[in-house]
Each structure stands twice: as structure tokens, then as C-alpha cells.
């Protein structure tokens, strides 16, 4: 009897805090290999913190994260080999060429010089930038630089690609081009994509959607499931409804807690 393949990414009960301020609370989600999942949340929802935990920039204080079955805490090297990352902040060396940035990254992953250069050129062709291989990054447009970052993230052959607000600061044409490129990676290469965004228009009807708000997962499922759950006609309206309901519940809970604290204080005063 064959053993089922593990999910590309499994997150179970993960929490993180900065001092006494919770950043993520009991976050759980699962991504299948070869899927595209949109992690949708407002700025400050916890998307970047979650990426930092997956990539081991931060250590989760609770829960478990696995990448193709590898626990990121117990087997970080095996887990990290399976993933590529494009962070929101630009991290290319602006004074090196596109090709130099990629070959340097290849060397860090153990590629010999010739193999690294060949792999880098293959990827630059794939992202449509072979003609810009020898241009310095500072001479590239924002969209072109993002394509180089995607190529770099793919250089070591990962099966999971994480992209954190990858289209921030780009014009509409560049945004659409980047999204199309990433979606093609799912169809052509079978990659699993986790696409973090606050831009609802980047979500397609076929995407799986995870809504993150104030460090908590409010929803995980398909496009139609989200509409059905909220009774909304559009994803934008559904997202707004989820956020408002969560904020209202949080405010109500806070008022109840404050009320109990006041009752306790008054009781203590009566009994000295």
C-alpha cells in the first residue's frame, strides 16, 4: 500500500509574539503540491511574520511547520532546500548584473561556476530576461528586478515558492506580468505557490484563499466557499465582511473582559 505524499506546506497551531504582543495565534493551513494559494490580509495582518517563521528567520514559539514532510525546526536544511523565497524588500545587489546575482546565489547552493552560469541563463530565459543578463540590476525596471528575484529563488530547484507582496510598488502592467509568470510556474513546473498579498484583484477564481487578520486565520478554502460563507457577491465584499465580523467579535470580547474586571474591582472594594 503506497504512502500518500506529504503536503507541500503544513502549518499546525503556530504562534509567535513580539514581547507581550501576539503576532500570530494558532495559525493552521495546508498547501497541496502544485497548487496556488493566495494569503490575503491587510498590511500588518501577520503575513510577513508567517513567512519569517516558515523560512526560519524567526523561531515559532508554538506549533509545527513542515515543508514536504520536513520539520523546519528539526530538519531546517532539508526543509529550506525545498523552498524558494521572494521577500517584499528587494535583496538583489544593485551593482552586480542580473547574471552575477544569480551565479553568486548558485555558488551559495554548491553549484560550480560553469553549472551556476548555465542554470542562471536558463532561468533568465524562462523569465524573459536573457537579453538583460549582463545589465546591472540598478538599470532594470522594478518589474524586471522582480523577475530576476523570482529566477534567483528558483535556482536551486525548489518545489515550494513563497512570494511576499511581490508586486508592491509595480505599475499595473508589471504586476499583471509577474502574476502571469508565477501562475505559469504552477502549470508548467508543478510548483506550489504561496502568494501573500493585500490586493484582492490579484486573486483568481481558481485560487485557494487563506484570509489572515490580526494574526489569526479567518478562512481557508475556495473562491466559491468564501462567497457562500459570507453571502457576498464578490471576494472584496466577502473579505470586508469577514474582517468586520472579526473586529466586532474582538471588540465585544474586550468589553466583556473589561466588564468582568470592573465587577471584580467593585467586589474587592465592598469586601475591603
Backbone as JSON, one array per atom type, in Angstrom:
{
  "sequence": "XXXXXXXXXXXXXXXXXXXXXXXXXXXXXXXXXXXXXXXXXXXXXXXXXXXXXXXXXXXXXXXXXXXXXXXXXXXXXXXXXXXXXXXXXXXXXXXXXXXXXXXXXXXXXXXXXXXXXXXXXXXXXXXXXXXXXXXXXXXXXXXXXXXXXXXXXXXXXXXXXXXXXXXXXXXXXXXXXXXXXXXXXXXXXXXXXXXXXXXXXXXXXXXXXXXXXXXXXXXXXXXXXXXXXXXXXXXXXXXXXXXXXXXXXXXXXXXXXXXXXXXXXXXXXXXX",
  "N": [[0.85, -1.19, 0.0], [0.66, 2.12, -0.97], [2.26, 5.01, 0.44], [0.72, 8.07, 1.15], [1.7, 11.13, -0.43], [3.34, 13.78, 1.32], [1.92, 17.01, 2.22], [2.81, 20.05, 0.45], [3.27, 22.24, 2.08], [2.74, 22.39, 5.49], [1.18, 23.77, 8.19], [0.65, 23.92, 11.57], [-1.11, 24.95, 14.29], [0.49, 27.24, 14.86], [2.18, 29.81, 16.6], [3.29, 33.14, 17.42], [5.02, 35.83, 19.0], [5.79, 39.27, 19.66], [7.49, 40.35, 22.17], [5.08, 41.05, 24.55], [3.08, 41.17, 22.76], [0.91, 39.51, 20.71], [1.63, 38.15, 17.53], [1.02, 36.15, 15.72], [-1.55, 33.77, 16.03], [-2.33, 30.58, 16.81], [-2.16, 29.55, 14.12], [-3.08, 27.68, 11.35], [-2.69, 25.85, 8.38], [-2.76, 24.22, 5.16], [-1.03, 23.29, 2.26], [-1.32, 21.92, -0.93], [0.85, 20.07, -3.13], [1.8, 21.58, -6.21], [-0.13, 23.6, -6.26], [-1.84, 26.83, -6.14], [-1.99, 29.22, -3.77], [-3.53, 31.99, -2.34], [-2.55, 34.15, 0.11], [-4.29, 36.22, 1.86], [-4.44, 39.38, 3.28], [-4.67, 42.39, 5.26], [-2.24, 45.08, 5.45], [0.04, 44.47, 8.04], [-1.25, 42.25, 9.0], [0.09, 39.94, 9.58], [1.33, 38.44, 7.67], [4.01, 38.67, 6.68], [5.38, 37.98, 8.99], [4.61, 35.32, 9.26], [5.86, 34.24, 6.97], [8.5, 34.66, 7.76], [8.7, 32.82, 9.81], [8.3, 30.38, 8.47], [10.58, 30.32, 6.9], [12.56, 30.26, 8.76], [13.7, 32.59, 9.73], [12.61, 33.64, 11.98], [11.89, 31.96, 15.06], [9.28, 29.83, 15.71], [7.1, 30.04, 18.5], [5.24, 28.24, 19.23], [3.52, 25.31, 17.99], [3.83, 23.66, 14.73], [5.74, 23.47, 11.73], [5.95, 22.15, 8.55], [7.69, 21.28, 5.58], [7.13, 19.67, 2.72], [7.06, 17.41, 4.35], [9.29, 17.74, 5.99], [10.3, 18.87, 9.08], [10.67, 22.2, 9.98], [12.08, 23.03, 12.18], [13.41, 20.83, 13.27], [14.68, 19.69, 11.08], [16.0, 21.76, 9.45], [17.71, 22.3, 7.19], [16.97, 20.41, 5.24], [14.3, 21.16, 4.87], [14.53, 23.85, 3.99], [15.85, 23.51, 1.59], [13.84, 22.78, -0.08], [12.38, 25.01, -0.65], [11.85, 28.21, -2.21], [12.21, 31.75, -1.97], [10.71, 34.93, -2.3], [11.03, 37.9, -0.97], [9.28, 40.79, 0.38], [10.9, 43.11, 0.58], [13.46, 44.38, -1.51], [16.28, 42.51, -2.48], [18.43, 42.14, -4.15], [21.8, 42.65, -5.36], [22.49, 45.75, -6.36], [24.63, 46.69, -7.82], [25.69, 44.62, -9.2], [25.36, 42.54, -12.12], [22.35, 41.06, -13.55], [22.88, 38.38, -14.17], [25.2, 37.93, -12.64], [24.2, 38.21, -10.03], [22.59, 35.93, -9.9], [24.41, 33.8, -10.39], [26.11, 34.05, -8.23], [24.37, 33.41, -6.16], [23.9, 30.79, -6.9], [26.41, 29.67, -6.36], [26.38, 29.75, -3.59], [24.67, 27.71, -3.11], [26.13, 25.54, -3.77], [26.72, 25.1, -6.45], [29.01, 24.64, -9.12], [31.05, 27.03, -10.92], [30.63, 27.08, -13.8], [28.3, 25.5, -14.06], [26.54, 26.95, -12.47], [26.33, 29.33, -13.91], [25.2, 28.41, -16.3], [22.75, 27.4, -15.39], [21.67, 29.76, -14.38], [21.38, 31.31, -16.71], [19.49, 29.77, -18.08], [17.28, 30.17, -16.43], [16.96, 32.94, -16.57], [16.22, 33.14, -19.22], [13.78, 31.81, -19.03], [12.26, 33.61, -17.49], [12.11, 35.64, -19.24], [14.28, 37.42, -19.55], [16.78, 37.09, -20.71], [18.1, 38.75, -22.46], [18.83, 40.79, -20.83], [20.79, 39.92, -19.2], [23.43, 40.77, -18.66], [23.12, 43.31, -17.77], [23.35, 45.76, -15.21], [21.64, 45.49, -12.09], [20.6, 47.88, -11.08], [19.94, 49.22, -13.36], [17.68, 48.06, -14.28], [14.1, 47.85, -14.68], [11.49, 48.05, -12.14], [9.75, 45.84, -12.37], [11.3, 44.1, -13.93], [13.46, 43.63, -12.19], [12.11, 42.25, -10.2], [11.52, 39.91, -11.58], [14.07, 38.87, -11.88], [14.58, 38.31, -9.2], [12.7, 36.29, -8.78], [13.71, 34.36, -10.51], [16.14, 33.89, -9.21], [15.19, 32.79, -6.82], [14.35, 30.36, -7.74], [16.58, 29.0, -8.49], [17.93, 26.87, -7.17], [16.23, 24.79, -7.53], [13.68, 24.48, -6.07], [10.56, 23.15, -4.72], [8.54, 24.49, -3.59], [7.38, 27.75, -3.61], [7.56, 30.83, -2.1], [6.07, 33.97, -2.0], [6.13, 37.23, -0.98], [4.11, 39.85, -1.01], [4.84, 40.48, -3.7], [4.37, 42.21, -5.81], [4.34, 44.79, -4.95], [4.68, 48.26, -5.34], [4.92, 48.17, -8.08], [3.84, 49.02, -11.44], [0.59, 48.64, -13.06], [0.81, 47.06, -15.41], [3.28, 45.74, -15.03], [2.69, 44.36, -12.67], [0.65, 42.57, -13.51], [2.11, 41.08, -15.32], [4.03, 39.81, -13.69], [2.38, 38.25, -12.04], [1.21, 36.56, -13.94], [3.48, 35.19, -14.8], [4.18, 33.77, -12.47], [1.91, 32.17, -12.07], [2.13, 30.59, -14.3], [4.29, 29.05, -13.59], [3.18, 27.23, -11.85], [1.5, 25.78, -13.55], [3.31, 24.85, -15.51], [5.68, 23.95, -14.27], [4.83, 22.64, -12.04], [5.02, 23.71, -9.5], [4.4, 24.55, -6.06], [2.72, 27.34, -4.87], [2.76, 29.99, -2.56], [1.22, 32.88, -2.24], [1.42, 35.91, -0.94], [-0.59, 38.68, -0.29], [-2.17, 41.95, -0.23], [-3.83, 42.82, -2.06], [-6.78, 42.47, -3.56], [-7.52, 42.17, -6.2], [-5.62, 40.56, -7.31], [-6.29, 37.97, -7.03], [-7.47, 34.94, -8.36], [-10.39, 33.17, -9.66], [-9.9, 30.42, -9.46], [-8.14, 30.07, -7.41], [-7.01, 28.9, -4.21], [-7.86, 30.34, -1.12], [-6.57, 31.94, 1.71], [-7.45, 33.72, 4.46], [-5.97, 36.06, 6.47], [-5.98, 37.79, 9.49], [-5.15, 40.16, 11.85], [-3.29, 38.35, 12.89], [-4.61, 35.92, 12.95], [-6.12, 33.1, 11.34], [-8.89, 33.52, 9.42], [-10.31, 32.31, 7.45], [-10.11, 29.54, 5.19], [-10.07, 28.2, 2.09], [-11.9, 27.58, -1.0], [-12.7, 29.91, -3.69], [-15.53, 30.08, -4.24], [-16.44, 28.97, -1.88], [-15.79, 30.92, 0.01], [-17.44, 33.03, -0.8], [-19.94, 31.83, -0.39], [-19.91, 31.4, 2.36], [-20.0, 33.96, 3.44], [-22.09, 35.15, 2.14], [-21.7, 37.06, 0.27], [-21.33, 38.9, -2.85], [-18.97, 39.34, -4.15], [-15.39, 38.76, -3.92], [-14.07, 40.87, -2.71], [-16.14, 42.07, -1.18], [-16.74, 39.91, 0.45], [-14.34, 39.54, 1.86], [-14.24, 41.98, 3.27], [-16.52, 41.65, 4.87], [-15.77, 39.46, 6.49], [-13.6, 40.58, 7.91], [-14.82, 42.72, 9.29], [-16.65, 41.33, 10.89], [-14.9, 39.83, 12.5], [-13.51, 41.88, 13.82], [-15.61, 43.08, 15.21], [-16.37, 40.99, 16.91], [-14.03, 40.76, 18.4], [-13.95, 43.28, 19.66], [-16.28, 43.1, 21.19], [-15.61, 40.99, 22.91], [-13.52, 42.18, 24.31], [-14.86, 44.23, 25.66], [-16.48, 42.69, 27.33], [-14.52, 41.47, 28.92], [-13.42, 43.73, 30.17], [-15.66, 44.51, 31.58], [-15.97, 42.36, 33.38], [-13.62, 42.66, 34.83], [-14.11, 45.12, 36.04], [-16.31, 44.47, 37.65], [-15.08, 42.67, 39.4], [-13.28, 44.4, 40.65], [-15.04, 46.15, 41.99], [-16.28, 44.36, 43.7], [-14.13, 43.6, 45.3], [-13.64, 46.03, 46.55], [-15.96, 46.32, 48.09], [-15.67, 44.31, 49.93], [-13.4, 44.98, 51.15]],
  "CA": [[0.0, 0.0, 0.0], [1.52, 3.31, -1.09], [2.1, 6.05, 1.45], [0.38, 9.33, 0.48], [2.73, 12.16, -0.4], [3.04, 14.84, 2.29], [1.62, 18.3, 1.6], [3.97, 20.91, 0.2], [3.45, 23.04, 3.29], [1.78, 22.1, 6.55], [1.36, 24.63, 9.36], [-0.32, 23.46, 12.56], [-1.11, 25.59, 15.61], [1.69, 28.08, 15.01], [2.03, 31.11, 17.24], [4.5, 33.95, 17.58], [4.75, 37.11, 19.66], [6.87, 40.22, 19.84], [7.28, 40.75, 23.56], [3.77, 40.59, 25.02], [2.1, 41.42, 21.69], [0.79, 38.37, 19.8], [1.69, 38.45, 16.1], [0.28, 35.05, 15.11], [-2.24, 33.0, 17.07], [-2.9, 29.29, 16.41], [-2.31, 29.55, 12.66], [-3.0, 26.36, 10.72], [-3.08, 25.77, 6.97], [-2.09, 23.14, 4.44], [-0.95, 23.54, 0.82], [-1.0, 20.73, -1.73], [1.85, 20.25, -4.18], [1.26, 22.02, -7.49], [-1.3, 24.47, -6.07], [-1.63, 28.26, -5.96], [-2.78, 29.71, -2.64], [-3.4, 33.4, -2.04], [-2.62, 34.5, 1.53], [-4.86, 37.56, 1.76], [-4.54, 40.09, 4.56], [-4.28, 43.79, 5.25], [-0.9, 45.34, 5.97], [0.08, 44.24, 9.48], [-2.05, 41.08, 9.38], [0.96, 38.86, 10.04], [1.8, 37.66, 6.52], [5.47, 38.65, 6.66], [5.82, 37.21, 10.16], [4.43, 33.9, 8.92], [6.94, 33.89, 6.06], [9.74, 34.61, 8.53], [8.7, 31.56, 10.56], [8.48, 29.28, 7.52], [11.96, 30.35, 6.4], [13.46, 30.16, 9.92], [14.24, 33.87, 10.19], [12.13, 33.63, 13.36], [11.57, 30.64, 15.6], [7.92, 29.83, 16.24], [7.04, 29.71, 19.92], [4.33, 27.09, 19.38], [3.08, 24.71, 16.75], [4.76, 22.91, 13.87], [5.76, 23.81, 10.3], [6.64, 21.13, 7.75], [7.8, 21.51, 4.14], [7.23, 18.33, 2.13], [7.3, 16.45, 5.42], [10.46, 18.08, 6.8], [10.05, 19.84, 10.15], [11.64, 23.29, 9.79], [12.9, 23.2, 13.39], [14.26, 19.65, 13.47], [15.46, 19.41, 9.86], [15.91, 23.02, 8.69], [18.39, 22.25, 5.9], [16.13, 19.66, 4.3], [13.11, 21.96, 4.58], [14.89, 25.04, 3.23], [16.22, 23.11, 0.22], [12.63, 22.58, -0.87], [11.64, 26.26, -0.84], [12.45, 29.45, -2.69], [11.5, 32.87, -1.34], [10.83, 36.31, -2.77], [10.54, 38.75, 0.11], [8.76, 42.09, -0.03], [12.03, 44.02, 0.41], [14.37, 43.99, -2.59], [17.52, 42.0, -1.88], [19.48, 41.97, -5.15], [22.91, 43.59, -5.33], [22.21, 46.66, -7.48], [25.85, 46.96, -8.58], [26.01, 43.43, -9.99], [24.42, 42.26, -13.2], [21.36, 40.03, -13.25], [23.56, 37.09, -14.23], [26.11, 37.82, -11.49], [23.39, 37.95, -8.84], [22.14, 34.54, -9.91], [25.53, 32.86, -10.27], [26.58, 34.12, -6.84], [23.41, 32.63, -5.38], [24.16, 29.4, -7.22], [27.61, 29.24, -5.63], [25.98, 29.52, -2.2], [23.97, 26.42, -3.08], [27.05, 24.47, -4.13], [26.93, 24.95, -7.89], [30.28, 25.09, -9.68], [30.89, 28.27, -11.68], [30.02, 26.85, -15.11], [26.94, 25.0, -13.87], [25.73, 28.05, -11.94], [26.07, 30.27, -15.0], [24.27, 27.77, -17.24], [21.44, 27.37, -14.74], [21.2, 31.14, -14.3], [20.94, 31.74, -18.04], [18.24, 29.06, -18.35], [16.21, 30.81, -15.67], [16.73, 34.28, -17.14], [15.42, 32.92, -20.43], [12.44, 31.43, -18.62], [11.53, 34.79, -17.03], [12.1, 36.62, -20.32], [15.29, 38.45, -19.35], [18.1, 36.67, -21.19], [18.73, 39.91, -23.11], [19.26, 41.72, -19.78], [21.66, 39.15, -18.3], [24.65, 41.49, -18.3], [22.78, 44.65, -17.28], [23.33, 45.9, -13.76], [20.29, 45.49, -11.54], [20.12, 49.24, -10.91], [19.45, 49.7, -14.65], [16.46, 47.34, -14.61], [12.84, 48.37, -14.12], [11.05, 47.32, -10.95], [9.22, 44.55, -12.77], [12.42, 43.26, -14.36], [14.2, 43.22, -11.0], [11.32, 41.21, -9.55], [11.7, 38.69, -12.36], [15.38, 38.34, -11.51], [14.44, 37.72, -7.86], [11.99, 35.02, -8.93], [14.69, 33.42, -11.09], [17.09, 33.53, -8.16], [14.51, 31.91, -5.87], [14.15, 29.05, -8.37], [17.85, 28.49, -8.99], [18.32, 25.59, -6.56], [15.24, 23.76, -7.84], [12.7, 24.22, -5.01], [9.21, 22.74, -5.13], [7.63, 25.43, -2.94], [7.82, 29.13, -3.8], [6.87, 31.8, -1.27], [6.21, 35.34, -2.5], [5.53, 38.15, -0.02], [3.8, 41.15, -1.62], [5.84, 40.54, -4.77], [4.07, 43.23, -6.81], [4.28, 46.11, -4.31], [5.48, 49.3, -6.0], [4.96, 48.0, -9.53], [2.66, 49.51, -12.15], [-0.38, 47.59, -13.35], [1.33, 46.15, -16.43], [4.31, 44.9, -14.42], [2.01, 43.47, -11.73], [-0.02, 41.51, -14.26], [3.15, 40.25, -15.92], [4.61, 38.98, -12.63], [1.38, 37.26, -11.62], [1.1, 35.57, -15.03], [4.7, 34.37, -14.76], [4.12, 32.86, -11.31], [0.87, 31.18, -12.33], [2.67, 29.67, -15.31], [5.19, 28.11, -12.9], [2.34, 26.16, -11.31], [1.02, 24.96, -14.66], [4.39, 24.26, -16.31], [6.71, 23.31, -13.45], [4.22, 21.92, -10.93], [5.41, 24.29, -8.22], [3.39, 25.01, -5.11], [2.92, 28.77, -4.66], [2.04, 30.73, -1.53], [1.28, 34.26, -2.73], [0.9, 36.81, 0.08], [-0.97, 39.96, -0.88], [-3.31, 42.68, 0.31], [-4.54, 43.29, -3.25], [-7.79, 41.47, -3.88], [-7.61, 41.94, -7.65], [-4.61, 39.59, -7.73], [-6.81, 36.63, -6.76], [-8.25, 34.36, -9.46], [-11.46, 32.28, -9.18], [-9.42, 29.06, -9.21], [-7.19, 30.05, -6.3], [-7.38, 28.67, -2.82], [-7.68, 31.6, -0.4], [-6.44, 31.94, 3.17], [-7.59, 35.09, 4.97], [-5.27, 36.27, 7.73], [-6.33, 39.1, 10.06], [-4.66, 40.33, 13.23], [-2.55, 37.17, 13.3], [-5.46, 34.73, 13.01], [-6.73, 32.66, 10.09], [-10.35, 33.64, 9.47], [-10.91, 31.46, 6.42], [-9.24, 28.83, 4.27], [-10.88, 27.41, 1.18], [-12.02, 28.04, -2.37], [-13.36, 31.17, -4.05], [-16.97, 29.96, -4.04], [-16.69, 28.7, -0.46], [-15.74, 32.2, 0.72], [-18.67, 33.76, -1.13], [-21.06, 31.16, 0.25], [-19.83, 31.58, 3.82], [-20.33, 35.34, 3.82], [-23.26, 35.63, 1.42], [-21.3, 38.22, -0.53], [-21.32, 38.69, -4.29], [-17.6, 39.46, -4.65], [-14.36, 38.46, -2.94], [-13.82, 42.1, -1.95], [-17.2, 42.21, -0.17], [-16.6, 38.79, 1.39], [-13.19, 39.86, 2.71], [-14.67, 43.06, 4.17], [-17.46, 41.09, 5.84], [-15.0, 38.66, 7.45], [-12.81, 41.48, 8.75], [-15.72, 43.45, 10.19], [-17.18, 40.39, 11.88], [-13.82, 39.5, 13.44], [-13.24, 43.06, 14.64], [-16.74, 43.25, 16.11], [-16.27, 39.96, 17.95], [-12.9, 41.12, 19.26], [-14.35, 44.42, 20.48], [-17.25, 42.61, 22.16], [-14.89, 40.22, 23.92], [-12.75, 43.11, 25.14], [-15.8, 44.91, 26.56], [-16.87, 41.73, 28.36], [-13.4, 41.32, 29.84], [-13.33, 44.94, 30.98], [-16.79, 44.48, 32.5], [-15.66, 41.41, 34.45], [-12.57, 43.27, 35.66], [-14.74, 46.17, 36.85], [-17.11, 43.79, 38.67], [-14.14, 42.15, 40.38], [-12.75, 45.54, 41.41], [-16.08, 46.63, 42.89], [-16.47, 43.33, 44.72], [-13.0, 43.71, 46.22], [-13.81, 47.25, 47.35], [-17.03, 46.1, 49.06], [-15.23, 43.38, 50.97], [-12.17, 45.51, 51.75]],
  "C": [[0.88, 1.24, 0.0], [1.21, 4.33, 0.0], [1.78, 7.36, 0.74], [1.49, 10.35, 0.62], [2.36, 13.24, 0.61], [2.66, 16.12, 1.57], [2.88, 19.12, 1.39], [4.29, 21.74, 1.43], [2.35, 22.71, 4.27], [2.13, 22.96, 7.76], [0.27, 24.29, 10.35], [-0.12, 24.17, 13.89], [0.05, 26.52, 15.87], [1.34, 29.42, 15.64], [3.36, 31.83, 17.34], [4.1, 35.27, 18.22], [5.99, 37.97, 19.67], [6.69, 40.84, 21.23], [5.96, 40.19, 24.04], [2.68, 40.82, 23.97], [2.05, 40.22, 20.74], [0.83, 38.83, 18.35], [0.95, 37.41, 15.28], [-0.3, 34.2, 16.22], [-2.86, 31.74, 16.44], [-3.17, 29.22, 14.9], [-2.12, 28.13, 12.13], [-3.45, 26.47, 9.27], [-2.28, 24.67, 6.3], [-2.17, 23.42, 2.94], [-0.56, 22.26, 0.1], [0.07, 21.06, -2.76], [1.15, 20.68, -5.47], [0.04, 22.91, -7.39], [-0.88, 25.93, -5.94], [-2.57, 28.72, -4.85], [-2.49, 31.18, -2.41], [-3.58, 33.61, -0.54], [-3.03, 35.97, 1.58], [-4.99, 38.19, 3.15], [-4.11, 41.53, 4.41], [-2.83, 43.92, 5.7], [-0.93, 45.2, 7.49], [-0.7, 43.03, 9.94], [-1.21, 39.95, 9.93], [1.55, 38.03, 8.91], [3.32, 37.55, 6.51], [6.04, 37.88, 7.84], [5.7, 35.72, 9.89], [5.53, 33.43, 7.97], [8.27, 33.76, 6.8], [9.83, 33.33, 9.35], [8.94, 30.37, 9.63], [9.94, 29.17, 7.1], [13.01, 30.35, 7.5], [14.19, 31.46, 10.25], [13.82, 34.11, 11.64], [11.88, 32.19, 13.76], [10.17, 30.69, 16.19], [7.91, 29.37, 17.69], [6.09, 28.56, 20.19], [3.98, 26.56, 18.01], [4.2, 24.09, 15.93], [4.6, 23.36, 12.42], [6.55, 22.73, 9.58], [6.59, 21.51, 6.27], [8.09, 20.17, 3.48], [7.66, 17.3, 3.18], [8.46, 16.77, 6.33], [10.11, 19.17, 7.82], [11.1, 20.95, 10.07], [12.51, 23.52, 11.02], [13.87, 22.04, 13.54], [15.14, 19.34, 12.27], [15.45, 20.65, 8.96], [16.57, 22.96, 7.31], [17.55, 21.54, 4.85], [14.89, 20.45, 3.9], [13.45, 23.14, 3.68], [15.3, 24.71, 1.8], [15.0, 23.01, -0.69], [11.9, 23.89, -1.19], [12.5, 27.37, -1.42], [11.59, 30.59, -2.19], [11.77, 34.17, -2.08], [10.2, 37.18, -1.71], [10.05, 40.09, -0.44], [9.89, 43.09, -0.28], [12.95, 43.49, -0.69], [15.73, 43.61, -2.01], [18.61, 41.71, -2.92], [20.59, 42.99, -4.93], [22.79, 44.47, -6.58], [23.43, 46.91, -8.36], [26.36, 45.75, -9.35], [24.99, 43.27, -11.11], [23.41, 41.21, -12.75], [22.03, 38.66, -13.2], [24.49, 36.9, -13.03], [25.35, 37.55, -10.2], [22.98, 36.49, -8.77], [23.29, 33.55, -9.74], [26.11, 32.88, -8.86], [25.66, 33.3, -5.94], [23.61, 31.14, -5.64], [25.36, 28.85, -6.49], [27.28, 28.95, -4.18], [25.27, 28.18, -2.04], [24.84, 25.28, -3.59], [27.25, 24.23, -5.6], [28.35, 25.39, -8.25], [30.01, 26.25, -10.64], [30.17, 28.05, -13.01], [28.58, 26.4, -15.0], [26.02, 26.1, -13.37], [25.36, 29.03, -13.05], [25.06, 29.7, -15.99], [22.86, 27.75, -16.67], [20.84, 28.77, -14.69], [20.67, 31.62, -15.65], [19.63, 31.04, -18.43], [17.07, 29.76, -17.67], [15.92, 32.22, -16.18], [15.95, 34.18, -18.44], [13.97, 32.62, -20.06], [11.62, 32.65, -18.18], [11.58, 35.93, -18.04], [13.14, 37.71, -20.21], [16.68, 38.03, -19.8], [18.85, 37.85, -21.81], [19.21, 40.95, -22.1], [20.28, 41.07, -18.84], [22.85, 39.95, -17.81], [24.39, 42.94, -17.87], [22.83, 44.68, -15.76], [21.88, 46.01, -13.27], [19.75, 46.91, -11.41], [19.59, 49.83, -12.22], [18.14, 49.04, -15.06], [15.24, 48.07, -14.05], [12.46, 47.55, -12.89], [10.52, 45.94, -11.28], [10.31, 43.59, -13.22], [13.23, 42.76, -13.17], [13.45, 42.13, -10.24], [11.47, 39.88, -10.28], [13.05, 38.05, -12.04], [15.31, 37.69, -10.13], [13.71, 36.39, -7.91], [12.93, 33.97, -9.52], [15.68, 32.96, -10.04], [16.46, 32.55, -7.17], [14.35, 30.5, -6.41], [15.46, 28.34, -8.69], [18.21, 27.11, -8.43], [17.26, 24.5, -6.72], [14.24, 23.46, -6.74], [11.37, 23.75, -5.58], [8.13, 23.62, -4.51], [8.2, 26.83, -3.12], [6.94, 30.06, -2.99], [7.12, 33.2, -1.82], [5.43, 36.29, -1.6], [5.36, 39.52, -0.67], [4.75, 41.43, -2.79], [5.58, 41.64, -5.79], [4.0, 44.63, -6.22], [5.2, 47.08, -5.05], [5.56, 49.19, -7.5], [3.71, 48.59, -10.18], [1.79, 48.33, -12.57], [0.15, 46.58, -14.37], [2.37, 45.2, -15.85], [3.69, 43.91, -13.44], [1.39, 42.29, -12.46], [0.98, 40.55, -14.88], [3.77, 39.3, -14.9], [3.64, 37.88, -12.22], [1.24, 36.17, -12.68], [2.29, 34.64, -15.03], [4.61, 33.33, -13.64], [3.05, 31.79, -11.52], [1.34, 30.15, -13.36], [3.61, 28.64, -14.67], [4.41, 26.95, -12.29], [1.94, 25.2, -12.43], [2.15, 24.19, -15.34], [5.38, 23.46, -15.48], [6.13, 22.51, -12.28], [4.6, 22.45, -9.56], [4.18, 24.57, -7.35], [3.72, 26.47, -4.79], [2.1, 29.24, -3.47], [2.28, 32.21, -1.83], [0.63, 35.17, -1.69], [0.61, 38.17, -0.53], [-2.07, 40.64, -0.07], [-4.2, 43.17, -0.83], [-5.5, 42.22, -3.75], [-7.86, 41.17, -5.37], [-6.54, 40.99, -8.17], [-5.09, 38.15, -7.56], [-7.69, 36.17, -7.92], [-9.31, 33.41, -8.9], [-11.0, 30.87, -8.85], [-8.5, 28.95, -8.0], [-7.83, 29.54, -5.01], [-7.03, 29.95, -2.07], [-7.57, 31.33, 1.09], [-6.49, 33.39, 3.62], [-6.95, 35.17, 6.35], [-5.58, 37.68, 8.23], [-5.92, 39.14, 11.53], [-4.03, 39.04, 13.77], [-3.35, 35.88, 13.37], [-6.0, 34.39, 11.61], [-8.24, 32.7, 10.24], [-11.03, 32.7, 8.49], [-9.82, 30.76, 5.63], [-10.09, 27.95, 3.38], [-10.94, 28.03, -0.2], [-12.77, 29.35, -2.5], [-14.86, 31.11, -3.73], [-17.32, 29.69, -2.58], [-16.71, 30.0, 0.34], [-16.99, 33.03, 0.45], [-19.87, 33.16, -0.41], [-21.07, 31.4, 1.75], [-20.31, 32.96, 4.24], [-21.61, 35.85, 3.17], [-22.97, 36.81, 0.53], [-21.28, 37.86, -2.02], [-19.91, 38.72, -4.87], [-16.62, 39.1, -3.54], [-14.05, 39.69, -2.1], [-14.86, 42.27, -0.84], [-17.1, 41.11, 0.88], [-15.46, 39.05, 2.37], [-13.56, 40.93, 3.73], [-15.6, 42.54, 5.25], [-16.74, 40.26, 6.9], [-14.25, 39.54, 8.43], [-13.7, 42.2, 9.76], [-16.29, 42.55, 11.27], [-16.14, 40.04, 12.93], [-13.53, 40.67, 14.37], [-14.36, 43.3, 15.64], [-16.7, 42.24, 17.24], [-15.15, 40.27, 18.92], [-13.25, 42.26, 20.2], [-15.34, 44.0, 21.55], [-16.59, 41.82, 23.28], [-14.1, 41.11, 24.86], [-13.66, 43.83, 26.12], [-16.25, 43.97, 27.67], [-15.77, 41.55, 29.39], [-13.27, 42.53, 30.75], [-14.47, 44.99, 31.99], [-16.53, 43.54, 33.66], [-14.6, 41.98, 35.4], [-13.16, 44.34, 36.57], [-15.59, 45.55, 37.96], [-16.21, 43.24, 39.77], [-13.6, 43.26, 41.26], [-13.77, 46.03, 42.42], [-16.33, 45.64, 44.03], [-15.35, 43.39, 45.75], [-13.13, 44.93, 47.11], [-14.88, 47.06, 48.42], [-16.56, 45.25, 50.23], [-13.89, 43.78, 51.57], [-10.98, 44.65, 51.51]]
}
